C-alpha cells in the first residue's frame, strides 16, 4: 500500500469528504470507528446486522410501536370510523391497528366507513412486508457463520531444525472440525523508497504448512527465517521502529453448518518474543492416552 497525497478534484472540493483517523498504539494500527456498529449509520442494512442484539430488539420494538401509533392517528383522523371503538380514543385505535397489522381480527372492532377500509387495506399490505423484513434481518443475524479460533497472545522467534523460525499457535475452541483450513500470514511494515517516499509495504510469509484437511484441536504456524524471508536480518528493535505487524488469516469450512468461516489475528513487534519457546500443552498419561491442557496455551518459557 502506498500513501501519496493527491490534489482534490473539483467534485471533491465542492463537497466535504469524510476523514479517516488512524492511531498507532503499541505498534498496532487502529482505524477509529472501524468494525463498530455505529460506523454504518449511512448504510441501514449493515447497521441492522452489526448493531448489538439489545439495540436490534429495542429498535424493532420502537418501530412496531411507532408504526401502530401512526396508523392510530390516521384512524382518529377519520372520526367515528371503527365500530365498537370509543370515539376519540387513541388507545382503542392503537389496539385496532395492532389487530389489523397482525391480521388477528377478533371481530370486536371493525371498520365501518370507506375511509377506514382504505387505511385498513394499506396497513394490511404493510404488515406482511414489515414482518418479512424483520424475519429476514433476524435470520441474517442468526445465520452469520463465525469461527471460534483462539490465537496465542504472542508469537516467538526461536530455533527450529537449526533455523530461526517465527512460530505462533492457534486452537479451534468450538470442538468441531474446520475442513480445508488454510492459513495465510503477511508481514506489514513501514518503509521508505529510494525516492524518499513513505509506504506501508506488505510481504507474504511462507509457512512450513499452510493447509490442513481438518483443523480440530491446535495448529502451529511456522515460518522459517532464511535468506528469502522478509524477516531475514531483522532485530527486535527494528520490528518496533518500523511498526511491523504480522497478520494471520485463517479460513475454512465449518463442518457443522457447511459454510465458510474465517478468523484473523495481528501480532505487533512488541508481541513477538525472541529466544522463547511455547509451553507444551499435550500430555501423555501412563495408559498411553493423550490430552490437551489449554490452560497453558499462551504460556512461554525462555530457552536454556
N, C-alpha and C positions, 0 to 999 in steps of 0.2 A: 504494500500500500504506500502511496506517495501523496504527501500533503503539499500542494502548491497553491498559494492564493491566486485567484483569478479575478479579473476585472468584472464586476457585475454587469449583466446585460441590462438593456433598457426596461424590460419587463420586470426584472428583479428590483430595479431601483424604484419602480412605481409601487411595489407592494413590499411590506416588511416580511422578510423570511425568518423562520424560527432559528434560534441559536441553540447549539448543542454543547452543553458544558461537560468537559472531561476532566476528571481529577485523578491523581496518582496517589494511592495510599499503600505504603509498604511495597512499592513496585507493582501494584495491581491497578490497571486502568479501570476506571469506573465511569460509565456514561450515565450522567444524572437523569433519573426517570426511566431508564431502560428496564424492560421486563416488569414494570409496575402497572397495575390495572388502570390507574388514573391517567397514564400517558396515552390511552386510547380514547380520550373523550371526544375526538373528532371522528372516530370510527365506532358507531354504536354496536355493531356485531361483535367486534373484537373486545369492546368494553364489557359486554354482557358475558363473554366467555372467560374473561380474566378477573372480573370483579369477585371478591370473596363470596362464599355461599350465603353468609349472613346478609350481605348487601344485595345479592341477587334475589333472595326471598323477600327482603324488605321492599325492593323495587317492584316485584310482582304484586305484592300486597297493596302498595301505594297506587300502582297503575290500575289495579282492579277496583279499588275504592273510588279513585278519581273518575274512571270510566262510568261507573254506575251513578256517581254523583252528577256528571254532566248530562246523562240521559234523564235523570230525575228532574233536572231543571227544564229539559225540553218537555217532559210530560206536564210539569207545572205550568209551563207557558201555554198549554192547550186548555187550561181551565179544568172544568169538571169532565174529564175525558176518560177516566178509568172507573168502571163500575165497582161499587163497594169500597172505594177508597175515600178517605176523609178529604173534603175539598181543601186545597191549600196545604196539605200535609206533605212536607218534604220526605219524612220518614216512610210514609206509605208509598210514595213514588220511587223512593230508593229501593225498597224491597221488591216492588213490582219490576223494576229494572233488573234486579238480581235474578228474579224468576225468569224473566224474558231472556236475559243473556245466557243463562244456563239451560234454557229450554225445559224448565221444570214444569210450569203450567199447572199449578194446584187447582185453578178454576175459581178461587175465591175472588180474585180481581182479574178483570179482563177489559180490553179496550172497547169503547162504545161510540167513538167518533172516527171519522175518516182520518183526521189529523193524527190521532193516537195510533191508528193502524199503520200509517206511513212510518211513524217513529219506531213502532214495534218491528216492522219489516226491516228497517235499516239496522236496528240492534240485533235482530235475528241473523242477519247476514254477517255482521261484525263479530258475533260471538264465536262461531266455529273458526274464523280466521285467527282471532286472538288466542284461542285455545291451541290451535295448531302451532302458532308461533312460539308460545310458551313451552309447549311439549317438545318442540324441536330444539329449542335452546337448552332445556333441561337434559334432553338426551345427548346433545352435543357435549355438554359439560361432563356427564357421566361416562360417555364412551371414549373420552380422550385417553389414549394409551400413555402410560407413564412407566418409566423404569426405576426401580429402587436399587440403584447401584451405588455402592459405597467406595470412595477413593481414600487411600491413605492420606493423612494430613500433610505429610511431607514426602518428597522424593529424595533419593540418595544417589550419590556417585561413589561407586565402590568397585574394587577389582572383582572381575568375574571371568573365569577361564583365562586369567592372565592379562585381561584387558580392562581398562576403566570403563564402567558401564553405568548409564543412567537407569535407575530402577524405581518403579512405583508399583503399588498393588491395588487391585480392585476386588470387590466381592459382590455377589448377587444376593441382596437381602431378602428377596421375595421367596426364595426356596423353590422356584420352578426352573425352567430352562429357557435361556435366550439362545435360540438357534441361529446358526450362520452369523455369529457375533464377529464384528470387525472393529478394530481399534486403529485410529489414526492419531498421530502425535505431530504437533507443529511447534517450532521454536519461533517466537516473535520478539524482536528486539529493535532498539534504536540504532540507526547507522547514519553516517554522513558520507555521501558520494564524493567522487573526485571533483565534482563541480561545486562542492561545499553545500549541497542541498540535503536537508534533513528528510529521512524517510523512516517509516516503520516497516521493516522487512520481515517476510515470513519464509521460513525454511521447513521442508519436510524432514522428519526424523524417522529413519527406517528402524523398525523393530525386528528383533530376532523372530518373533511370531506375532503377526498382526491379525490372525484369523483363527477362530475356534469353532468347530462344528456345533459345540454345545457349551455355553457358559453357565455353569450351575453353581459352583462354590466360589473359588478365588482364581485370580489371573494376575500373573506378574507381567508388567510391561517392561521390556528391557531393550535399551538402545546402546549399542557398542560405540564408544567414542574412539574411532580410528581417524586416519588422515582424511577420510572423505566426509566425516561428520562435521556439521556446523559448530559443534561444541568442542572441536579439537583445539587445544591450546588455550582454552579459556580458564579463568580462575573464579573463585567465589566472589571476589571484589568486582570483577568485570561484569558478572551477571547482574549485580545490583546497580552498577554505574550505567549500564545500557538498558535498564528497566526490562530485563529479559523475562518473558513469560513462556512457560511450557503449557500448551493447551492440548488436552486429551479429549477426543471424541469417540464414544463407543456406541455402535448401532447394532441392531439385530432384530429378530422376530420373536416376540413373546409367545412361548409355546401354549399358554393358556388361552389367549384371545386371538392368536394368529394374526397379530398386527405388528407393524414396525414400532420399535421403541428406541429411544436414544438417551444418552447421558453425556454430560460434559463436566470437566473439572480443569482448573488452572492452577499451576504452580509458579509462584514468583521466585526471583533469585534468592530471597530470604527463606524460602521454604524448600530449598534444595540443600541437603546436608552432604558434606564431604567426609569420606572415610568412616562411614557408619554402615551398619547392616540392620536389616529388619529382624525383629524377634520372631522366631518360628512359631507359627500358630497351629501346626499339625503335630499331633501327639499320637503315640502308639501305646496301646495297652499291653499287659502281659499276655493276654489271649490272642494278640496279633491284630486286634481291631485298631482302627484309626478314628480320630475325631478332631474337629477344628474348634479352637477356642478363640472367638472373635474379640475377647476382652483385650488381647494383646495385638490387635490388628494394626494399630497406629504406632506401636512402640518400636523404638530403635535403640541400638547399643553401639558404642564406639568400637572400632576394630582394635584388636590387641596390638 
